[in-house]
Amino acid sequence: MEPLLLCCDAIPPRKIGARGSPATPAPPRSSQVIKGGRNLFPILPKALAGIKQIGVIGWGSQGPAQAQNFRESLEGSDIKVKVGLRPGSSSMKLAEAVGFTEANGTLGEMYSVISESDMVSVYLHLFIPLRQRPRLAPLVRPLFGGPDL
């Protein structure tokens, strides 16, 4: 089964008209906020039943916080959080500094991480996924949010 793709994008996707005509807003989406705190951490594995690995792709402004939040929130469960970056990325050292390493299996090349993860959360600049669409699309199926691949 291909991994789920979780796009964390606060801007709703827009449909672009033909030949540069004005974009039209996407239909409104509904969301649900569950209030609580650390007391709900023990039920996360149940909410993520069937997920063995979460891939966090990117280490820009949101990636570090999201990867560490997933890791801390799922501590003690069987769910692994693995960061995926481009080969030779300068962010590799930053990820390693907070404990994501190739040695412990929590850091790797982004396409490998995508293909081996059950759920993928992408934190890349908007245009990177668009350029990489031909390579990303066969690896994932969208879960919700963000533009369809």
Buried (B, 14 or more C-beta within 10 A) or exposed (E): EBBBBBBEEEEEBEEEEEEEEEEEEEEEEEEEEEEEEEEEBEEBBEEBEEBEBBBBBBBEEBBBEBBBEBBEBBEEBEBBBBBBBBEEBEBBEBBBEEEBBEEEEBBBBBBEBBBBBBBBBBBBEEEBBEEBEEEBBEBBEBBEBBBEB
